[in-house]
Amino acid sequence: MITQTMITTWVKTKAWFKDSVTIFWARIQYVVGIVGAGLIGAFSGYDFTQLSSMDARSAFKMLAFAALAGVITEVCRRRTL
């Protein structure tokens, strides 16, 4: 159920990002990407030279996520929410 408080919070959030959901989404992607990459690099112990030998399923998941993020960004860009 959407309450008046939720609507007011959303309006304030949009105003912070110049009434642009696209800018808001871009900032979310930026922060999550930087933090995620930093955490993976710092704590995973993963050998990043093995990225070229990913199996097909893992590569598909990564590409599907990137494509989904692009679609959401494009939808936000085309709409004035």
N, C-alpha and C positions, 0 to 999 in steps of 0.2 A: 504494500500500500504506500503510495507516495504522499508524504505529508508536506505541509507548508514549510517546515524546517528543511526538508530535503531539497525542495525547489529553491529556497533562499540560498542554501549552501551551493547548489549548482550554479545559480546566477552569479554569486560572488566568485566562484572558481572561474567561470567563463570571463568575468570582468578582469580578473588577475591576468588572464592570457589574452587580453584585448578582444574579448568576445569571439575567440576563434578556437573551435574544437580541434582544428588541425594543429595549431601551435601547441595546445595542451597535449595531444597525442604524440607529437614530435618530442616534446620534453620528457614524456613518460618513456618513450623508446630510448632516448638518449641516456637517461639516468639508469634505467634497467640494464641497458647494454653495457655501460661503463662499469656499474657495480657487478653485474654478472661476470663480465670478462675478468675483472680484478679478482673476484672470489675463485673463479675457476683456475686462473693462473697461479694464485697464491696457495690454494689448498688442495688441488686435485692431484698433483704429482703426475699429471698426464703428459705423455710424450707427444708434443704437438707436431713433431715431424711425421707422425703416423696418420695425419688427417688425410693425406692423399690416398691412403689405403682403406678408407671407410667402406663398410659393406653397404649394399644397395638400400637396405631398410633404413639405416641410420642417415644416409645421405638424403633419402626421400623425406624423412621427418624434418631434417634441417631445412631443406628447400621448401617444404610445405609451410613451415612456420614463417619463413621469410616472405613467401608469397602471400600468406594470410595477413601479415603485418602490412604489406604493400597494398593489399585490397582495402583494408580498413582505413589506411591513410588516404587512399584515393577517394573513398566514399566520404570521409570527413572533409576533404578538400573541396569536393563538388557541392557539398551541402553547407548551408550557413546555419549551424546550430547555435 
